[in-house]
Amino acid sequence: MSQDLSAPALIECVRRYYPLELDPEDPRYEQSAEYQRLEHRRREAVNDSGPWQRFVQRAEEAFAHCDVVDVTPRPYRASFHCKVFWPQTPAPLERWREDFLTCMISFLAPVYAIHARHSRDDGTGRESWTRYPPLPPEFQPDEAKLAALIESTLGATRLSNEVLFTRVPGIRPLSLRPENQAPWLVELLF
C-alpha cells in the first residue's frame, strides 16, 4: 500500500514534528513533544545515511562533469540536500557565473524536490534567481537525470509545486516572515 502524499496528508505529517502556535524563539518550543520527535528523526536519518551516501556517490558518477556537493544536514533542516554545480566559463564580459541544481530529500516523508539557482555578475549588474519547475530549458536535461537518479536510488516521490507551496496554518514561521503568514510545506519538509 502506498503512502498518501497529498497536501492534506503531508500537512498532518509535518504537524507531528512542529509545535502548533508556538514561536520558534519561545523556550518551550525545543521542549515540545513535536520538536523532540523532529530531533529524534534527524538523528535517525543522519545515523542511517547509507542510502543517502550511495545516492551522492551515484550522483558524482552520473554528473562527472559537475561538482556534486553533499550539503550535510543542518540542525534546522528536515532533509538531506545535494547541489550539482555546472562547470562555468563566464562569458567575456562576466566577472562570475554560477548555475546549480539542488535536490532535497525529506526525513519526514518519502518525498523530494528539485530547484535551480542562477547567479551572474557582468560588471554592470547582477542577476540572481531560484526557480522550481518548470525550469529553463538549459536546466531540464540535468533535472530529469537527477530526478531519475533520486527515484531509482532512494525511492522518493517528487512533489508538485502545488503541494510544495501549500500553506500550513497553525505552525509559526521558521524564517523572518510576517507572523500572519503560515509557512509553506516546502519549508517544513525540507
N, C-alpha and C positions, 0 to 999 in steps of 0.2 A: 504494500500500500504506500503510495507516495504522500509526502508531506504537503500540507496546504501552504502554498507560498503567496497567497493573495495578500493584498494590503491589510485587510482586517486581521488575518491570522498573524502577519508579521508585527502589527501593532500590539496584539496580545502578547506575542513573544517578547518584544522589547520592554514591555511594561513589567515583565518578570525581573528585569535587570536594571531598571532606572526607577528611582522612587517618584511617586506621583506628588505633585505640588510641593516639592522640596527643592529649594535652591541649592545648586552645587557648592556654593560658598557656606551654606549652613553646616555647622559642625555635626549635626545629626545625619547629614547626607551619607557620609562614609560609614556610619554605624548602622545604616538601614539594612534590612534583610536583602533588598534588591541589589544594593551596591556590593554587599558581601558575596552574593551569588555571581555578580559580574566579575569580581576579583578572582573568585574560585575558578570560573570558566576561563578567564585569561591565563591563569597559572596552568590549568589543564592543557590548554591549547599550546602554550609555549613548551611545556614538558613533553607533549606528544606531537612535536613538529616534524616528525619523519616524513609524512606525506607532503608537507609544505616544502621541505628541503629537497625532496625528489622533484617537485614541480619546478623549483628555482633552477635546479641542475638541468632539467629538460628545457627550460626557457633559455638558459645560457647556450645550450647546444642549438636550439631552433633559431635563436637570434644571434648567431655568432658574429654578425656584422655590427652588432649594437652593444652597448654597455647595459647589462642587466644588473640592477641594484635591488637587493633584498632589503627593504626598509623594515627592520625588526620591529616587533610590536612596541608601541609606545604605551605608557601607563594609561593614557586616556582613550585608546582605540580598542575597538571590539573586533579587530580584524588583522590579518596579515596584509601587507602592501608590498608590491613589487613594481619597480619602474623600469621601462625599456626605453633607453635613450638612443636616439638615432645619431649616427656619426654626423658631425656638422662641418661643412665647409662654407663659412659665411660668404655671401655674395660680395663682390668687390667693394661695395660701399657700406657693408655691415661691420660693426665692431664685434658683435657676437650674436649668436642664434642658438636656441635650444628648443628641441621638439622631443616629446616623450609621451608614452602611454603609461598609465598607471592602472594596475588591476588590484582590486580589493576583495579579499575572501573573508567573509564574516565568520566569527567564532560562534555566533548565536544561532545561526540558521545556515543550511547548506546553499548559500547564495553568494553571488559575486556581481561586481560592477566594473566597468572599464570607462575611463575618461582620458581625454587627450589634453596636453598642455603645450602651448607655443609661446615663445618669447623671442624678441629680437630687438636690437638697437642698431640703427643705421647711422648714428651720429647726429641726426636731426630730430629724431623722435623714437620713442619706444612703443612697441606693440606687444600686448600680452593677453592671452585668453585661456580659459579652461572650458572644455566642452564635453558633454555627454552625447552619445549617439543621437542622431546620425552625425558622424564625424566627417570632416572634409575628405574628399576623395583620396588624397595622398596618404591618409592615415588608415583607410579602410582595409587594404590587404593585410597589414600587420595586426590590425584589430581583429580580423577574422581568424588569423593564425593563432593569436593569443587566446581568443575565446575557445577555439577548438582544443587547445592545449590544456586550458583550465578544466574544461568539461571532461576530457579524456583522462586527465591525471587525478583531479580532485572530485569529480562527480558533482560539482556545484551547478546551480541553475542561475542563469543571468536574469536579473530583474529589469523590467521595462522602466523607462523614465517616469511613466505614470505612477508606478509603485514606489520608485526611489524618492520621488518628490511629493509623497503624500505626507501631510502634516500629522503629527502625533500629539493630540491635545492632552493636557494634564501633566505633561513632563516639562520641567523647566528647561530653558535653553542651556546648552553647554558652552555656547560661544557668546560673543558680545552682540547679541541680537536683542532687540527690544523685548521686554518681558511678556508683552501680549502676543508675541508671535511664536507659535509652537514649532519645535524642531521638525525637520524632515526625517523620514525613515532612513535615508542615506546617511545622515549624521549619527544616528543611533546604532545602525547595523555595522557601520564601518568606522 
